[in-house]
Each structure stands twice: as C-alpha cells, then as structure tokens.
C-alpha cells in the first residue's frame, strides 16, 4: 500500500518524504537521486526501459545508496503507466527528456514526443493525484542567444533549435496547468550543468577525453560563452525548488552567474591537466549559424532570494573532479570522437 501524500512539505527536511525522479538514469537524475537519499527522502527512480536491463548512471552509486532506491522502468510517453508510477509520491522531479541539441536537428519529432507529449502525460497525472510539488526541469537554451546579459527570467524565449522549442512548449504547458488547474508546479532553468557521469559528447568531458586520448582538441564555435554549474549545485537547486513553500508557479534560473568562452574553457582544462595540445575548430561540431546560442550568463538573484540557493563549487574545482572521474573510466577511451 502506498503511503499517504502529506499536505505540506517541511522545508529543509526530507526525512520520510516520498519522491519520484523521472530521467533518473541520466547524468543529473542519478546525482539527484543520490542527494535525495542522503537527505532522508524515499526515492522512486523512473528509468527508460531497456531490454538490456541497465540502470544507466545509477550504476555509479554507492551500493548502500542504490539499495535504498526503488527503480522502475518505463517511458513517460506511455500515459497509462504513469499513474501507478506517480501514485503515493509527494514531489515529482521531472528530468526525463531528450537533451542532445545536435540530434534535435536530425530527429525533431522525437523531441516533440518525449519532451512535450511526455511532459503533458505527467502533468495530466499530476493534477489528478494530489502532488504537493512538481518540479519541471527546463533549460537555459530556451533563451536562445542573449539579448542582454546577465539573463533574467523575463528575457524573451527563443526557439533556436528543435530542442529549445520543445522545452519552451513544455514550460508553457506546465504554466497552463498552474493557471488552469492550480497545479503546484515550479520550473527551473539550469544553465550548462557539468560533472562526473555526463555524456562524453558534452563539451567538458569531450575536451578532457580528447586531451587524454587524441592528438588535438576538436571543438565547435570557440567564441560562444556558457555559464557552467557543477552538478551537485544544480541538484541542490532542484531540491530547494521541491521543498520551499509558497513558490508555486515560480520560474527561476539555476546558474553561477559567470560565463566563459569555449576556447578559454578548453585552455583552462588543458592547464588543469598539464597537457599541451592544439585546439582546432571542427566544422562537423558547428551548429547552423542561426541556431547557435552565442552567449549564456545567468542572473540567479531569484533563486538566491526565493530558494536560498547559492552555488558552492568553483569551475576549477569542478573540472578537477571531472578529470579525476574520467581518468578512472578506461571504457571511455574510444568515446572521444564526435557523436551527434
């Protein structure tokens, strides 16, 4: 029998709180599950079904943590199965999504189905099951190229890729359920999150793996800037969005508030690794010109004021942790080639 859903969540106390994390086998999702268990929550983890029976990045968790997580295989595109998965949970952290921007140029319909229709399915179930809070994880990509920096939450939304358009649509669906049905939902917009377990196609692990295993560092546009947030800081913001009272309908950024050009980022990583290799532009890694997001820098004042969220990890410290992690992953030695 499922436990009853409480009427309110005590702030900063997750002991006994039953939560669901969708996309739990992913990069951020696995770290979030780990942090939630350590904070005392009872965690149900929805992972994408695979006939291979793998659990994704949850496999990296300490066995003592992993054994406390209820792992459920499924698909948010399957509306019928979601009701039983959500049942009994007080808070849902919705991270399940297709996230690769380059792949969204090749398969845009799949982003519609997963990111938009999947979110719709979850919203429909959520409004009927008495959740205390749904946290929708969006992306800083919804802003497109910055018209002003730092970017606050009132910045115009621009669908410069099928991926970003799908996230904008899912955000607006969530907003509509807050306004139309009183759904207690919050939307967070993480800026570029990085850390151990991230896909090898992401920029920081890509640079590190090329530094370890390739004669040169091949990247896309070197002048674009990104606001890089370490994964545990992003997860801390998500948790605060899940437990802070009185913020239903809030949309807020999760970003450090500093930007760095990709070329300079590569130089910093090579310096931290004590490696000297040429950095070159690879045409296959360039986005279509009008789709490229040139500058991202977060204005995080709202998250600081409403969530009490302050990022803790410096870029150099975070990069060192990723370097250490990737040095222990020999299976990734052949993952330094470009993957869409």
N, C-alpha and C positions, 0 to 999 in steps of 0.2 A: 504494500500500500504506500502511495506517495505521501510525503509529509505535507502538511498544510502550508499555504503561502502566507507569510506574515503580512500585516497591514502596513508596516513601515520597516525600514532598514536602519539599524543603529549605525551612525556614521563612525568610520574607522574601526568597526568591529564586525568581522565576517565569520565569527565562530558559529558553526552550525547553519550558515546561510547556504541554501542550495542554489547553484548557478549552472547555467548552460553556456558553453563556449562553442559557437559554430566556427568551422575552419580551424579546429583545434590541432590538426596535424600540420598546420603551416608554421611558418617562421615565427610570427608574432603570437599566434594562437598557442603554440607549445610553451613559450615563455609565460604567457598569461596564465595558462593552467597551472604551471609550476608555482607562480607567485600566489595564486588564489589558494592553492592547497596549503602553502606555508603560512598564509594569513588565516587559516582555520575554516575556509569555505568547503562545502561539499560540492565537488565538481563533476558535472556530466560533460563529456567531451564528444562533440559530433565531428567525425572524420568522414571524408569522402570514401564511399565503398570501393574496395578493390578486391578482385578475385585472388590477389596475392596475399591478402590478409595483413598487409603492412599498416603501421600506425603513424607513418610519417615522422615528423620531428619529435613526437612524443617518445620515440625510442631513445632519445638522448637523455631523458630524465632519469634522475636517481631512482632505482627500483623502489626505495621506500616512499618516494613521492608518487611514482607511477601506480603503485598498487592501491593508492587511495582515490584514483580517478576512475569513474565509470565511463568506459569508452563505448560509444555507439556508432555504428557505421550507417551511413545514409546519404541523402542528397537533398539539398534544400529546394531543388527543382521538383521534388516529389511532395506535393502539398499534403497528400493523405497521411504520410508517415510522420509529418512534423508534429501533429497534435500530441501523440504519445511521447515524443522526444522532449517537448517543452513542458509537458504536464508535471506539476509539482515543483517547478523552478520559480524562484522569486525574481531573479535577474537573468537576462539573456545578453551576452556579449556577442554581437553578430559580426564576425570577421570573415565568414565564408565568401569567397569571391574569386573571380579570375582577375589577376593583377598585372600580368605582363603587358605593358603598353605596346611594344612592337608586335606581339601576336594579335593584338586587337585590330591591327591593320589587315591581317590575313583572315581572321575569323570573327568579324564583328557580331554576327548573330549569336554566337555562343556567349558573348558578354551580355547581350540582351537577356538571354535565358537565365543565366546564372546570377548576374548582378542585379538585374531589375526584377525579373519574374521570381527569382529565388527570394529576394527581399520582400516582395509582395506576399508570397506564401507565408513567410514568417510573420509579417505584420498582421495578416488575417488571423493566424492562430493566436498571436499575442493579445489581440484585443478581445479575444473570447476566453482567455484562460486566467485573467486576473493577475498579470505580472505587476510587480512593483516598479520595475525599470527595464527598459530595453535600451541598450547602448549600440547605436549603429556606427560602424567604423567606416568613414568615408576616406578622403584623401586630399592632400594639398593640390593634386592635379586638377581639381575642379576649378581652380582659379585661373588656369592657363598661364600665359606669360604675364608677369606682374605689370599692372598699370601704375602701381605705386608700391613702394617698399618702406617699411615692412608691411606685409599683407595682413589686414584685419578681416574679421568675419563679414564685414559689409562690402568687401571687394566684389566686383562683378564675377559671376561664374561663367566660364568659357569652355565649351566642349571641344577642345583642340585635338582630341583623339577619341575613337570609339570607347576606349576605356573610361576616359574622363566623363564623356557624355553619359555612360551607364551609371557612373557614381552620382552625377548630378540628378539623374532621373530617380535613383534610389533614395537620395536625400529628400527630394521633393515628395516622393511617396510617403516617406516617414513623416515629413512635416504635415502632410494632408491627414494622416491618421492621428496626429497630435491634435490638430484643429478640429477635425470632423468627429472623432470618437473619444477624445480625451486620453489617448494612449500615452502612458508615462514614458516617453522616449527622449533620449538625448543623442545628438550627433556630434561626433568628434572628427576632426580633420587632422590626422597625423601628417607631419611633414616627413621627409625621407628618413625612414627608420632603418637602422643597420645593427648588426651584431652577429654573434655565433648562430649557426644553423640557417642563415639566409641563403637563398638560391645563389648558385655560382654565377648566374647571369646578371645579378645586381652589381652596381658599379664598384663598391668597396671590395667584396670578395673576388670580383673579376680582376681588379688591379693586383690584389695580393697573390692570387693563383698564377697570374701571368708573371709576376715578379719571382715567384718560386720556380716556375716551370717553362717559361718562354724567353726567347732572346730579346723581346721588346714588349712594350705595353701598348696595346692597340685599343683605342677608345673612339667614341663619337665626338661630338662638339666639345671642345676643351674649355670654351669660354662660358658655357652655361653655369649658373650658380645654383647650389642646393643648400638647404637648411637641414643638417643631419642630426638626428636624435637617436641616442642609444636605446636599444630595445626595452631594457628594464624601465627606463624613464617613460617611454610610450605606454608600457603596461601599467605603470603606476597611475598615469593619467586616465587610462581606461577604467581602472578600478575605482578611482575617485569619482568618475562620471557615473559609475554604477551605484555608489553608496551615498553620495552627497544629496541631502534632502532639498526640496524646493527648487529644482532646476529643470523640471520637465519642459521640453521644447527648446532647451539650450542647444546652440551650435557653437562649438569652440575649437580653436586651433590647439594642436599639441606640437610645438616646435621650439627649438632652443632660442631662436631669435638672432642667429648669426648665419651668414652664408659664406660659402667658399666655392670658387670656380673649380670645375672638374680637373683641369690641368694642374692647378695648385694642390688639389686633393691627392692626385697621383704622386706629385713631388713629395708631399708630406709622408705618404705611405712608404715610398722608397727610402726616404730618410729614416723612418722608424725601423725599417728592415735592414738598414745599412747596405742597400743594393743600388747599383748604378746601371740603369738600362734606358734606352731611348723611349720616348713617349711619342707615338705617332697617331694620326687620325686615320681611322679605317672607314671607308665610305659605307660599308655594309652596316655600320653601327649608327649612322646618321638617321635621324627621323626626317620625314618630309618637312620641308622648310616651314610651312605654315602651321605644322603640328608641333614643332619644337617649343617646349616651355623654356624660356630663356633665363628667368630669374625667379627664385623662390626664397623668401625670407619671412619667417613668421612674426607676427605681432601676437605674443602669447599672454597679454595682460588679462584677457578674460578668463583664461584657465587659471592663472595665478589668483585672480580675485574671487572667482566663483568656486573653483575646485581646490584651492590651496596647493596647486601643483607647481613645483619648481624642479626642473631637470637637474640631475645631480652629476652626470658623467661628462667629463670633458671629451672633446673629439680625439685628442691624442691618447687618452686612457682607453677610450672605446676601441680605437683602431688597434691598439696593442692587444686587447682581449681577442679581437677577431683574428689577428695574426697568430696568436698562440693557439687558438682553436684550429685554424686551417693547417697549421704545421702538424697537427695530430691526425689529420684526415687524409691518409695516402690514397684512398679511393678517389679523391677529387683531383688527383694529379692530371687526369685526362679531361677535366672539366673546364680547362682554361680557354677552350675555343669558344667562339661566339655562338650562343643559342638564342633564337628569337624568343 
